[in-house]
Amino acid sequence: MTIQWIAIILFALLFMGVAIYGRLKTTSAASFAIGSGANPILVGMSLATTLTSAATFIVNPGLVYYYGLSAFLAFSFAANTGIVLGLFILVKGFRSQGLGMGVISVPQWIEQHYGGGVVTRLFFALTSLLLIAFIVLIYVGLAHILVQLLGITHQQALISLILFITLYNQVGGANSHVITNMLQGIVMVIVATVLLVSGLHLLGSGNIFQQIGDISPLLIQATNAKSIMFRDYFEVIFVNVVIGFAIVCQPHVLSKGLFLKNDKEVNRMLISAMVIGTIFASVMLVGFYGLLTLGPGLKPDLVVPTYIMKNFGTTFQIIASLGILCAGISTLEAILLSLTVTFSFDIIAPIGVKLRALTMSNDREIKRVLLWGKILTVLTGVAVYYLALGQITSPNVSVAIFAFDGVYALFSATFIPVAAKMFKIKLGYKTVIASSFTVLIVHFTMRMGQFSIAGLNPYYWTNPGVTAVIALISAAVLVGIIKVSEQIRVKS
C-alpha cells in the first residue's frame, strides 16, 4: 500500500498547490466566483470534466452491468444527445443575456430577467440546494475507490475526501477550478482510453452479445422489462434526451459560458467539450466488460472499482483511481463553487444586506457575504457525510437513484425559466415560480407517494427521470394555460 499512499499524497499536494496559485490570481470576490477570463479550449475541457463525474466513470457503468444494453443506450446515446443539444442552444443565450447585467449565478440571472426581487432569488437559490444529492453520489463513488486502493474504511474515506475537497475549493475559487479541470481532463482522457481499450478483445471476439445473453436475455435487449428505469423506449430514449437537455440548466454548467472573455470563444469551448465528452462516454462499455470478466452478482456501485483492481497491475490501478478521483473532484469543485456563490449572493445577501448596496464593485461587502457562504458550504459537508454513509450501507440498488431524485428535480425546475428566456417567451416572475414549484410538487409527490398517472405504466414512479419529465410537462401545461388566460383577459 506504500506506493498507493505516496501517489494519493502527491496528488493532494499538487491540487493544493494549484489552489494556492488560483488564490494568488483571485484579485476580487467576483473573480473567485467566475474567474478572470480563460482559454476557451481549457474552459471546454473544464465543461466536459464538470459534466463527467463519478456517475460517468463509476455509477452509470455499474447500471449498464446491472441492466445491460438498455442502460447503455439511455446514458451513452440518449442522454448525451440531449446534453449536446442543450449546450449549443442554451449556453450562448445564457452568456449573452447574463453578462450585461453583472450576474454570476442562475438564481440571480432568473431574478434579473423576470423580476420578483428577493422572493424569486431565494426560491431558486433554495431549489439549487438539491445539488446536494449529486454531491452525495460523487462522494460515495470516490469513497469506494479509496477503500479499494488504500484499504481504509468508508468512514475514513468520506471524511478525508470531504475535508480535502472543501478546503481546496474554498481556497482557489474559479481560477484554480479551470486550471485543475485541465489537469483532471488529461488524466481522465488517459484513463477512459485505457479502460475502453482494455475490453476491445472482448468486443472483437464477435460473440459478446451471445455471452451476455447467456447470462440473461434481458441484458441484450434495447428495453429491460424488469428494470426500474429502462422498461420501454419512452424511458430509454425520450426521458433521457429530455433530462440530458435539462442537465445543461445546472448552475455550474451554464455559468461556464461566463468564464470566457468574449462571445467569439463560445463555439470553440463547446466543440472542445463535445469531443472530450464523447471519449468519456465510452467508459459505459466497462459495464459490459465487467459482466464478461467478473460475472453477475456485484452491486452496481462496486463494478468499476472491482474491475480495475481485478484486471490491472498496481501502476494502472493507481492511475485509474486518480483518473476517477479527477472525474469526481472536477464536478464536485464546480458544484461546491456554485453552492458557495448561491449561499453567498442568493441567500445571505438578500437576507442580510440591501441588494442595491451589494454590487460586484463593492468588494469589501462582497467578501463579508462570501465568507458566510463559505461557512455554510463547509457545514453542508457534515450533512453530506451522513447522507453518503447511508447510501453506502443501504442503497436502493445504487446511489444513483438517490442522486437522480434531487438533480432531476432541479434540472426540470430550472429548465422553464432558462429556456423561456432563450426562446424569447415572455413570462412574469409569478408564472416562473409557479412552474418550478409545480415541477417540485409533481415530481416528489409521484416518487414519495408511489403515484402514477392513469393510462401510463403504473410503476413509472420508480424512475426519477420519468417523474421529472412528467413534472416538467405538467409545468409547461400550466404555463400554457396562464399564457392563454392572459391573452383572453387582454382581448376582453
N, C-alpha and C positions, 0 to 999 in steps of 0.2 A: 504493500500500500504506500510505500515511501514515495515512489515516483508519482503516483496519483495526487498525493498531498502537495508535493512540490509544484506540480502543474496547476493545481487549483489556487495555491497561494500566489504564484506568479501571475496567473490570470486576474486575480483580485487586485494585485498591486498595479498591474497595467491599467485597469479600468479606473482605479482611484487616481492614478497619475493623469489620465485624460480628464477626469472630473475636475481636478485642480487646475489643469490648463483651461478648461471651459470656464471656470470661475474667474480666471485672470482676464478672459475675453468678455466677461459679462460686465459691461460698463453701466448698466441700468437695470431696473426691475423689468422693463419691457423686453430687453434682450435676454433676460432669464426665461421669459415666457415664450418668445417666438424666435429668438436668435437674432443675429445681426447680418443676415444675408449669407447664402451658401451656394456652392456649386450645384446646378440642377441635377447632374448625374449622381452626386452624392445624396442629394435630397430624394431622388428616385430610389436609390438603394435603401435609404432610410425608410421610405414609404413601404417598399417591398418587405423589408425586415420587420416593420411595425405590423403589417398585415399577416406576417408569417411568424406565428408564436409557437409555444409548446403544443398548441392544438394541432398545428400542421405537422409537426415533427413527432409527436407522441400520441395524442388523443385520437385524431382522425384516422391515422393508420391502424390504430387499435380497433376502431369501429369497422374499418374495412376488413380486418382479420375476423371480427365477430359476425358481421352481416354480409360480407362479400361484395360482389360486383355492384349491387345497388348502392351501397355506401360510397364506393369509388366513383360512380357516375355522379352522385349527388355532390360530393365535396370537390372532386378534381375537375369535373366538367361544368356542371350546372352552376355551382356557387362561384367559380372563377369567371364564368361568362358574365354573371351579374356584377361582379366586382369590376371587371374591365369596363363594362358599360357605365357603371356608376362613376368611376374615376374620370372618364372622358367627358361625361355630361355634367357632373356636379362640381368637381374641384375648381375648374376655371371660373365658373359662376360665383362660387363662394369667395374666391380670391378677389375677383373684380368688384364684387359688391361689398366686400368686407373691408378692404384696405382703406378706402377713402373715409371710413368712419372711425378709424382707430380702434377696431375691435380685436381681441386676442382670444376669444373663446366662443363656442357655439351659442350658449345661453345669452351672452352679450350681443352676438350677431342677431339672434332672433328678436331680442328686445329692441335693438336699434331699428330693425326693419318693420316690426309690427306694432311697436309701442307697448303700453301697459306698464312701463316702468318696473318698479321693484317686484310686482306680482309676477310678471312674465319671466323676469330673470331668475327669481327664486324657484319658480315652478320647474323650469328646465334645468336649473342647477341641481335641484334635488333629484330630478329624473336621471341626471347624468351619474348619480351615485350608484346606479345599477351596474356600472362598470366593475364594481367590487366583485361581482360574481365571476367575471372573467379573470380578475386578479387571482381569485382562489384557484381557478383551473390551472393557471400557469404555475403557481407555486406548488400545487400538487404534482404536476408533471416533472418539474425540476427537482422536487424532493425525491421522487422515485429514482431519478438519475443519480443524485448524490449518494443515496443509500446503496445503490448497486456499485458505484465506483469506489466509494470510500469506506463502506462497511459501517456507517453510522446509523443511528435511529432516525425515524421520520421526524420526531420532535426536534432533534438536533439539526437536521437538515432544514426544516422550516424556519427555526429561529435564526440560523446563520444566514439563510437567503433573505429573509425579511429585513434583518438588521443591515446587511451589506447593501442591498439594492436601494433601500430607503435612504441610507446615508449617502451613497454615491449619487443618487438622483437629486437630493436636496443641495448638494454641493455645486454641481455643474450646470444644471438647467439645460436650455435648448441647445446652446453651443456645444457642450460635450455630448449631448444626445445625438446630434448629426454625425459627429466625428466617430463616436463609438459604433454607431449603426454601420458606418463604412467598414470598420474592422470586423464587426459581427457578421456583416453581409459576406465578406470574403471567406471567413471560416465556414459560414453556413452553406455557401455555394460548394465549397470543397466537400463538406460532409454530405450534402444532398447528392452530389455527383457520385461519391464513393458508395453510398447506400443504394443508389439506383443501379450502379454497375455490379454491385455485389450479388444481385439476383438475376442478372441477364442470362446466365447459363440456365436458369430455371425456365425463363421465357423462351429461350432458344431450343429447349427440349421438344417443343412442338405439342406437348400434351398437358400443358399446365392446367387448362380448364378441366380436362378429364380427371386429373389428380385431385383438383379442388372439389370437383363434382362428386368424386368418390367419398369425400368427407361429408358433404351434404349438397344435394342438388340445388338447394335454395341459394347457395353461395355463388353460383354462376348464372343466376337469373337477374335481369335488369330491375326487378322488383322482388322484395322479400316479404311474403305474407306474414311471416312470424316475427318480423322486427317491430320495433316501436316507432320507427322513423322513416322507413323506406317501403311501405306496403303497396304503393301504386305510383303511377307516373306523376300524379299531382304532387305527391310528397317528394319524389326523387328529383323531378325536373323543375316544375313550376315554383314550388315553395323555395327551393334553394337558389333559383335565379333571382327571385324577389328579395330574399334575405341577403344574397350577395350584393345586390344593388343597394339595399338599405344599409349594409355594413359600412359603406363609404360615408354615411352620415354620422359616423362616430366622431366625437370632438377631436381625438388625437389623430384622425386620418385627414379630415377636411383641413385642419389647421396646417398641414404640411405645405399647402399652397402659399401660406403666409411667410414661409421661410425664404422664399425666392426674392431676388432683387427687382425683377420686372416680369411682366406678363409673357414676354417672348420666351422665357425659360420653361414655361409650364409644359409644353409638348415634350421637350427633352426629358423632363422629370418623369412624365407619365410613361413614355416609351421605355425608359430605363427600368421603371418599376415593373412594367408588364413582362419584359424579357426575364428579369431576375425572378419574378414571381412564378413564372412558368417552370423554371428549374426547381424551385422549392416545392411546387405542387406534385412533382414526380415522386416525392417521398411517400405519397399514398400507396405506391406499389409495395412498400415494405410490409403492408398488411398481408398481401398475398405471399410474399417471401416467408413471412412468419408462419403462415398456415402450412407451407410445404416443408419447412426446416424444423419447426418447433412442434407442429401438430396442434390440434384443437385443445381447448380446455383452459387457456390462460385468461386472466382478467384483461379486458381491453387496454387499460392504462399501463399494464406491465409488458405488453408485447414488444414494443420498440426497445426499451431498456434491456429486456431479456435477449432479444435478437442480437443486439450489439455485443453483449457480454458472451454469448454462446458462439458467435461466428467470426469474431475478430480477436487479434492479439492485443496485448496491453497498449501498444502505441496508438492504434486506431481507436481502442476503447476510450483513451484519454481525449484524442482529437474529436471523436464523435460526441462525447459527453460535453466537451467545451462548445462544440457547434450547437448542440441543443440548448445548452445554457445561454448561448448567444441569442438563439431564437426566442427563448423566453424573456430574457432580460431586455431585448430590443423592444418588445411590446410592452413589458412592464414599465420601463422608464418613460415611454410615451404616455401610457395611461396615468402613471403617477404624476408626471409633469402636468398633464391635463387636469388631474384631480386637484393638484395644488393650486393651479390657476382658478379652477372652479370654486374651491373653498375660499380663496383669497378675494377674487374680483366679483364673484357672482353670489356669494353667501355672506361673507364677513363684511365686504364693502357696502352693499346695500343696507345691511342692518346697522353697521357701526359708524358710517360716515355719510355725509351728503354726497350724492352722486355727482353733483356739479363740481364739487371740490376735488373729486378723485379723477384726475386726468393722467395720462401717461407721462406728462411733463412734470407732474408733482411727485418727484421720485422719493422724497422723504416720506410722504404719506403712503405711497405705494409700498415702500419697504416695510412699513409697520404692518400694513394689511397682509403683505406676503408672508411675514413671519408667522402670523396667526394661521394662515393657510398651510404652512409647513408643519406647524404643530398638529393641526387636525389630520394631516396626511400621515404623520408618524403614529398618531393614536389609532388611525384606521388599521394599521398593521396588527394591532392586538386582536381586533375582531377577525381579521383575515386569518390569523394563526389558528383560532379555534374553529372557524368555518372549514379551513383547509384540512385540519386534523380530522374533522368529522367526515369529510369526503374521502379521506384515505382509509379510514376504518370501516365505513359503511356507505359506499357509493350506491346510487341507483343505476346499476350496470356500469356507468362511467361518470366521472366528474363532469363530463361534457353536458349531461342532462341538466345538472345544477347551473352550470355556466350559461347554457343556452336560454334557460328561463329568464335570466336577468338581461343579458345583452340583446337577445332578440326583441324583448320588450322595448329596450332603449332604442335600437335601430328603428323600429316601427314608429315609436312615439316622436322621434326626431325627424322622420322622413317627410311628413306632410309640410311642416313649416319651411324646411330647407328646399324641398322640391318645388313647392308652390312659388317661391321667390325665383328659383331658377327658370321656371316656365312662365313667369310674369302673371301668375294668378293672384288677384287682389283679395286678401283676407284681412280681417280685423284680428286684434290680439285675443279677443274673447273666443273667436272661432278657432284660432290656432290652439289655444289652451284646451278648449272643449274637445278638439280632435285628438290631441295627445292624451288627454285624460281618458277618453273613450278607449283608446288603444290599451292603456294600462288596465282598465276595468275589465274589458272583454278578455284579454289575454290571461290575466291571473284568475278570473272567475272560471274560465274553462279549465285551466290547469289544476287549480286547487279544488274546484267543485266537481272535477271529473265530468265536465259538462260538454255535450256536443250539440250540433245544430241538426234539426230534422232534415233528412234527405242525404246527410253526409255519413261517412263511416263513423259509427258510434264510439270508436276508440281513437279518433283523431286527437283527443285531448292529451294523449300520451306523448305527442310530438310538439315540443315548444315552437318549432318552426311553423307548423300548421296553425296553431292558436295565435301566433304573432301575425301571420298573414291574414287570417280571418279578422283579427282585431284591426289590422290596417285597412282592410276593405270596409269594415264597419265604420271606421273613422272617415274614410273617403266618401261613403254614402251620406254620413251626417253633414260633411262639408257641402256636398252637392245639394242637400235639402236646404241648408242655410242660405246658399247662394241663390237658389230658385226663389225662396221666400223673400229674400232681399229685392230681387228683380220684380216680383209681384207687388211688393209694397211701393216701389218706386213708380211703377206704371199706374197704380191706383191713386 
